[in-house]
Amino acid sequence: MSSEPVAVKLLLDGPYGARFAGELAASNEGYFSSRIELAAQPALDFVQTIARQHAIGVTSGQKFLLASWRGVPVTAFAASFLDTSVAIFTLESSGLRRPVDLVGKRVGYRRASEGEVVFDAMMAQLGLPRSQIIKVPDRDSFNALRAGEADAIIAAIDEQPDPSSPTFAKLNVIKPQDYGIHVPGQVYFASNDLIHDQPSVIADVLQGLIRGWQFAYADYARSVPVLGGAGPAKLNSERLRFELQQQRPLVLPTGGRIGDYDESRWRTLRDILLFAKLGEEDVPLAQTVNYQFLRDVYRRSPDLAAPGAWSGEK
């Protein structure tokens, strides 16, 4: 007697938008099997929620690894953002264009955020005196930057105002990856029970995600209207296109494959979290990060790695 396949949830740690374009496209265009249920369900204990519901999740590499260290039974198997989306922004008119220019300046940030950890690691790696940085908590908005409440702010690249916004101002962007800080940005992970019991689901979801991201970036004229109407609330097309453009190098780096990360990025993330004294590594990375699912998908479907499917729109 056959039984219906059990539905598996794919949960997003944040609202629908450009950062989940691959997931939205895969769901809307039928790249997922019918048993995959997509939902935005951010929560303070998001990683624990995924483990408890035997589900698949999308969240920051930092949030995932810290939860794994606390013993949450989850495994990462791919990334949507291969690098962090965190950047440091200054007004173009300020002349602050490099990390060294921030010494002695006020930097707005959010306490205990990924941005704070990445920023501190970048400054330390460059040998710059962090004690001479004036860190201003809860002043990480672009309004705070425009109002002169901070000389620089730490924020995600997709949060910056687009040229059509009334709050738009010309900005300088300092990206940590330009200074040797490469860590997984946004990662896909699943409960260990799901991986053990239904490994084929992970492979199927990965194929759908790769095709979803290819769809999102192959042709904005086609993908933006689809993505704008995919969530419960219609997204602004101009804003959506702007955010897609900003995050494109994180999803489709030159010479890289969609979803692919490497061990060096995870080691760097581990090291900067230990440097920030946010945890002690009790669980080896080899037990929390799986590379084989992605390798198998690309080996079985080499066409997925071909750039021609997504290189039409720059």
N, C-alpha and C positions, 0 to 999 in steps of 0.2 A: 504494500500500500504506500503510495507516494504522498509526501506532504508538501505543502506550500513552502517555498524558501522563506526563511526568517528575515524580516526587514532589519537593515542595519542603518543606524543613524550616523550621518556625517555632520558634526556640529562645528559652527564657526564661533570663535571667541571675539565677537564684535559684530556690529551691524552690517547689513548688506552694503556692498560698495566695491570700488575698484580693486581693493586688496584681496577680494575673494572672487575676482572676475573669472578665474579658471573654474572654480566650483559652480558658479552661477551658470556659466556657459555649458558646462558638462551636463548639468541638471536640465537646463532648458532645451538643449539641442539633442538630448537623448543619448549622450555618450556614457551615461551610467546605466546599469541594469535597473530594472523596476524595483528591486529590493532596497535600493539606496534612498534614504530619506534625508534631504538637506534641510537644515534649520540653523538660524542664528540664535545662539544660546549662551551669551557671555555670562560668566559667573566668577566670583572670587576664587572658588575652588574648582576652576574649569577642568584642570587635568584630572583631579579626583573624580569629577562628574563623568568624564570619558571612561575611566576605569570602572566605575560603579555601573554604568549603563552598557558595558561591553561594546563601546562605540568607537568611532574614528573622530579625531579632532584636529583643528588647525589653530595654533597659537604661536607665541614667540618662542624661539629656541631657549631663551633664558627662563621663561616660566616653566617650560617643559622640563629642563634639566634640573632646576631647583626642586620641582615636585618629585622627580625620579630619585633624587638624592634623599628625599624624605621617605622613600619607600613606596611611592605610588607605583603599582605594577603596570607600566606602560612602556612602549617601544616606539621610537621615531623611525620612519621608513622613507621619508623624502622631504623636500623643502619646496615651498612656493617662492619665497624670497631667499635667494642663495646667500645674500649678505644682509646685514641689518639695514632697516629703513631709517635709522636714526641719523640725523645730521645736525650741524651747528649752523645757525643762521645769523647773519648780521646785515644791517642796512648797507647797501652798496656805497652810500655816501660816507660811511664810517671809515672806510679804508681798512677795515679788519678783514683780512682775506686768508690768513694762515693761523694754525694753532698758536704759534709764538706770539701773534698779535693779541691774543686773549689774556696774556699775563698782565695782571694788574687791573683787569676789566671785570665788570659785573656780568655774570652768566646766569640767566634764568633757567630753572630746571624743576622737575617734579621729583619729590623725595622718593627714594627707593625704586626708581624707575629704571628700565633698560637703558634709557638715555644717559642717566647719571653714571651708571656702571661703565658704559662704553666710552663716555667722555673722559672719565678718570683714567681708564686704561690707556687711551690714546695719549693723554698728556704725560702719563708716567713712561710710556714707551719712548716718547720723544725726549725724555729727560727734562721736561719743563716743570717749574716749581708750582705744584698744585696749591701750596700754601699761599701763593700770591694771587690765586683766583678768588674773586669775591662771588661766591655762589649764592644766588638769591632764590629761595624756595618759592614755589607756586607762582612764578613769573615766567612761565614757559610758553605763553601765548604770543601770537604775532601782534596782538593789540598792545601787549606790554612792551614789545620791541619798538613799535611805532611811537608809543607814548614816552619813550626814554626811560622806562623803569628798569631796563637791562640793556647792556651793550651788545649782548648776544643771547640767543636762546637755544635750548636743545629740544628738538621736535622731530617728528617723522616727516619725511619728504612729501608725503601725500597730504599733509595738513596745511601746507603753505597756500596763501591766497593765489588764485589764478588771475590772469591779466584783466578779466572782466569784473573782478570783485572791487567794490568801493574801498576796501581796505588794502588793495594791492600797493606794494612798494617794491622797487628794484632791490634785490637781495644778493648777497654773497653767500655761497653755500660751501661749508667745510665738511667733507665726507670722511668719516673715520677710515673707510677702506682705502682711501687715497694715501693714508699714512700707516698702512700695515695692519690695521685692525680688521680682520676678516672673521666674522662669526655668522652662524646660521641665523637668518632673519626670522622668517615665519615657516614653521615646520608642520608636516603631517605626522600624526602618531596614532596609535591604537592601543586599546587595552591588550594586555598579554593574553588574556583568555580568548579574545577574538582572533588574534594572530595564530594561536595554537589550534583553535577549533575550526576556523574558516580562513585558512591562508589564501584561498582562491579569491576571497572577497577583496583582500588588499591588492592583489594583482589587477583585478577588474577595475577597482577604484582608481588605481594609478594610471591605467590606460585612459580612463575617462578624463582624469585631471590633465594629463598631457594634451589630449585632444582639445580639452576645454580652453587651456591657455593658448594653444595654437590658434583656435578660433578667435579668441579675444584680440590677438595681435596681428592676425593675417590681414584684416581689412576693417579699419575703424568705422567706415561708412556702413558696414553690415553689422559689426558686433556691438557698437555703442547703443543703437536703438534696442537691440535684443537685451543687453545687459541692463539698460535703463529701466526696462519694464519687467525684469525678472523677479525682483523682490516685491514685498508687500506694498512698498511705497515707491512711486516712480522717481528715478534719480535724474538729476539735471544732466543733459547730454554733454553740454560744454564742460561742465565740471568733471564728469566721468572721463571724458577723453583726456583732459589735462592730467588727472591722477594716473591714468594708464600710462601716459607718456613719461611721467616722473618716475614711476616704479619699473619701467621696462628693463633697464639694465640689471635690476635685481632678479627679474624673472628669466630674462633671456640674455645672459652675459655673452660677450663675444667669445666664440669657441666653446661655449658651454651647452649643456643639455637641460631641458626643462626638468625640474625636480631634483637635479643631481647636486649632492654636496660631497665634501670629502672630509677625511678624518682630521685634517689640519684645522679646519674651521671649528670642529667640535673641541679639539684640544685647546684652541685659543679661547673659546667660550668658557671651558672649564677653568682655565688659568685665570681669566679676568674675574670670574665669580669667586674663586678662592682668594684672589688679590683683594677683592672687595669685602672679604670675610663674611660672605653670604651663606657659606656652607663648607662642609668638609666632604671630600670625595670618598664615600664609602662603597659606591657601586662603580665598577669599571665601565668606561664608555662602551666597551665591547658588549656589555650586557644591556645597554639602554638604546643603542643606535644600530639599526640594521641597514646594510647597504645592498643586500642580495636581492630584495624584491625589485628594486629599480633596475639593477643590472639584468635580471632575468627578463623584465618587461622589454627593455631595449634590445636584448639578444633575440627574443622571440619575434619582436616587431621592429626591425631596423629602420623601417620607414618613419617611425615616430621621431627619430633623431635627425631626419633630413630637414635642413633649414628652410627649404623651399616652401614648406607649409605655412611658415609664419613670418617670412622675411619681406613680405610685400609692403608692409607699412613700417616706416622708420620713425 
